[in-house]
Amino acid sequence: MTYTFTASAPGTHAYYSGTQGDLQIEMGLYGAVIVLPATVPANCDAGYHALNLTSKSTWANLISG
């Protein structure tokens, strides 16, 4: 079964059953949904975006050099 939804905000969200929680957690019916932003803000120079840019430039130098 596939469920489709539109996330209201980026971030990490839990999913779990609203009924018989103890039983369904034992059955593995829980987890996390990671919602990434649709675009990276132009002024973003911190966090994972900055790490990705650093990695990209490092690998580009290693490959070309």
N, C-alpha and C positions, 0 to 999 in steps of 0.2 A: 504494500500500500504506500502511496506517495502523497505527502501533504505539501501544499504550497502556501506560502504566506508572505506578506510584505512586512519587513521589519520597520519599526518606527524609529529606531536609533541604533547606531553601531555599538558594539560591546559584546561581552560574554553573558549569555543568559542560560538559565537552567531550564530543562524541560523534564516533566515528570507527570505522573497520573494524578488526577485530583481525587480519585477514589481508591480505596484499598491500598494506600501508599506502602505500607509495610510489605504486603505480599508482592506488589508489582515491582518494588525496588529489588526484592530477592530474585525476581525473574529478569532483572536487567532492564526494566522499562524506565530508564532515567538517563540523563546525560547532559551535555552542554551543547549549545548552539553558539558559534562564534560569527558575529555579523561584522563584516568589514565595511568601511565607508566606501561609497561609490567612487569618490575621487579623493585625492590627497590635496589638502589646502596648499596653495602656492607658497605660503610663508612657513610651511612645516619644515623645521630643521632640527627636530629632536626625535627621540624615541626610535622605533623600528625603521621609520622612513630614513632617518639620518644614517642608521647602521647599514641599510640597504644601499644607499648612495656611496658610502665608504667602501663597502664590499665590491660594488660594481666598478669603482675607479681602481681599486687594488687589482682585481682580476683583469681589467683592461690593460693595466700596465704590465702584468705578468705575461699575458698572452701576446701583446705586441712587442715586448721588449726582450 
